[in-house]
Amino acid sequence: MRIGELARRTGVSERSLRYYEQEGLLWASRTPGGHREFTEAAVERVRRIQELYAAGLRSSKIAELLPCMRDSDGGPSRTADARLVEELTAERARIDRMIDDLRRSRALLDAVIEAASAS
């Protein structure tokens, strides 16, 4: 499929798809005319990339992680190792800290809203 169709099917802009390719997260073959051609598996891969970005991972970490995941179900592959597990555990801890910070911010806002509403 061409880049426009992949963008339509995944809801990701063509510009982002080009960036993913540039970063080594996504691959495309080229037609004789130079157009990108993606396989059907690219749809699931783009969705996986989006999930990892949403989790707060950088493209360099995603590039390292993707070969260790099976695109069909997201489970680990045989290439996952202890070092990667350690790094991902640290990433998860970072996300947990961010969640805690956001909860504190929300509690503060709730208190301000409540005080302002009582006035």
C-alpha positions, 0 to 999 in steps of 0.5 A: 500500500502507498503512504497515503493509504497507510496514513488513512488506515492508521490515522497517522500523518504522512509526515510522521510515517516518513519520520518513522522510516527515517528513524528506522522504525518503519520500512518501505520498498520503492516502486520503479517510480520511487513511491513508497510501498508498505506491506499490510504488517505496516498497519499494526507496526504503526499502531505499535509505534504510536502506543510506545510514543504514547507511553512516553518512549523516545524514537531511539528506545522504540527502535531498540524495543520493536525488534523484541516485540511481535507485531501481531500481539505485542508479546516479547520475542526471543531477542528480548534480553535482561538489559532491555527488561532493565531499561524498560523497567526504568521507563515504566518507573519514570511513567509512574512518577509522571502519573503521580505528579499528574495526580498531585496536580489534579488534586491541587486543581480540585482543591482550588476549584472547590474553594472557588466554587464555595465563594 
